[in-house]
């Protein structure tokens, strides 16, 4: 299955109707034109919380879905300190993880390590393992983009810096224990909570 976030709403693409989550609309894929109208309507109508698009050939649907957008790549990290705390930032009024666009010719792992350093001011962090990537969309100057973010779980044993990098648009840096993470739900993107649930709370 593929889950694409539109801020705190989403479209789920699955081979069968997904009965595990609540949707405003279920749609069986028939043709490209109909799919693109559905995406456009969903972008415009913020009252629909989620759509489940399904069909037997999920890879074909995913390929057609992606063509609607201009694709960009990003990478970021979920940093775990040896004390058991996790690193979070606040950006644009929302709690988030450090991440950024992948530069031309750059490997996702290199980008993720670089972005964590640039946005949080730490060095010496190391990648432990990859985390499930996330997809989200945004519009800029009339163009709809689909961003795939590669995520990596990282380990760090240095100073827990809390001075925000304001030139990177960061307004707060926090180091939180796992039992504190449920408190941030109201101030975090849905995609962030899914990363936390899979990588921290279930570990």
N, C-alpha and C positions, 0 to 999 in steps of 0.2 A: 504494500500500500504506500501511497505518497500523500503526505499532508503538507499543504501550502498555506502559510499564514498571511492574512491580510490584516495587519496590526493584530487585534485580539479576536479576529474572526478567522475562519479557515475553510478551505475546500479539501475534502478527502477523496482521493481516487482509489478505488478498490475493485477487485474482480467480482465481488458480490455485494449486495446492500449491507452496509455496516450497521448492525443493530446495537452496538455497544455504546454509541454516543448519540446525543440528541442533535437532530438536524432540522433546519427550517425547510429543507427541500431535498428529496431524493430524485436523481435523474439518471436514466439509463442512456448511455452514449449511443447516438445514431450516426451523426455526421459532424464534420468539422464546423460548418457554418453555424449549426445549432449550438455547438459547444462554445464557440467564440461569443455568441450573443449572451449565453448564460454567464460567462466570465465578465463581460462588459456590464451586464445588469447587476451582478453581484458587487462589482466595484462601486457602482453608483448607488445602490440601495443598502445603506448601512443597517437597516432593520433586520436583515436576514443574518442570523448568527453563524450559520454553517450550511454547506451543501455537500452531499455525498454523490459524486459522479461514479458510476460503476459500469463495468462491461467485462466480458470474458478476456479480451486481449488488452490487459492493463498496460503493457509496454507500448502498444500503439497509441492508446489514449494519452499516456504520459508524453510521448514524443510530440503529438499534435498539440497538447496543452502547452508545452514549452515553446513551441514555435510562435505562439501568440505574444510572447514577451521577448525583450532583449535580455540575454543572460549575463550575469556577472558573478564572480567568485569572491568569497571572503573566508577568513579563518580566525579562530579565536581560542581562548583557553579557559578552562575551569581549574583554578589553581588551588591546590590543597597544601596548607602549611603543615609542618611536622607536629604542630600543636593540635591539629585536628580542625582548625578553622579554614574556611573557604573565602576566597577573595571575590568581592563584588564591587561594582562601580555604580554611580548614579549619573545618568546622562539623559538630557531632555526630560527631566522630571521622573524618569523611570529607572528602577534598579535593573542592571544588565551585567553582562560579562564583557571583558575586554575583547575586542575583535576589530577587524578592518579589511579593506579590499586587498586582494592578492595582486601584487605587482606583476608585470609581464615577465614571464620566465621564472617566477618565484614558486617554490614548492609550498603547499599549504602548511606543512610543519614549520618551515622557516618563517612564513608570514605570521603564524599564530604566536610563536615565541617573540618575534619582533613587536607585534601589536601589544602584547602584555607588557613588555618593557617600556614602550612608548607611552602607553596610557596609564600605567600604574607605577612606573619608576623603579621597578625591581629588576634584578639580574641574578643569574644563576639558577633559574627555574628550568626544570627538565620535563620532557614529555614522558608520561607513563604509558598511555594508550589512547587510541582514537575513540571518540564518542560519536554516536549516531548524528549525521549531519542534519541541519534544519533548512527549510526553504521558506522564504517570505517574499512578498512583493511590495513594491513602492512605485510611485510615479514621480517623474522629474521632467519638467519642461515638455509635458504632453506625451512622454514616452513611458510605457509600463515596463518595469524591470522585474525579473525573477532572480533573486539572489540565493545561491547555495552557500551556506556557511559550514565549513569543515571545523569540527570541534575536537579538542584534545584535552584529556585530563593531565594535569601537570603537578609536579611536586616541587616544593620550595622550602628551604630551611633558613632563609635570611631574615632580615628585619622586616616586620610587618608595617610597611610604609602606609600612612593614611593621608598624606598630603596630595590633594587632587591635582592632576595635570590640567589646569584650566585652558591651556592652549589647545588641548585635545577635546575640549568641550565637556570634561569630567567635572562634576560639582561635588562628588563625595566618593570616598573609598572606604569600604567596610570589610572587616574580617569576621565572619560569622560561624558559629558552631552549627552542626546539623540540626540540633533541636530548636534553633532560632529561625530556621528557614521557612517554616509554615507561617510565620508572622509577616513575611514580605509579600504574600500573595496579592494583596490589594495594590501593591506598588511595583508589580513586575509584569513583564509581557508573558502571555500564555506560553509562548515557545520556550522562555527561560524556565518556567515552572516545570515544563516537561523534561528539560535537561536535568534539572535538580531531582525530580522524582525518579528518573531512570539511573542517574549516576551517583546520587548522594543518599537519598532517603531509602532506596532499596538495596544499597550496598551493605 
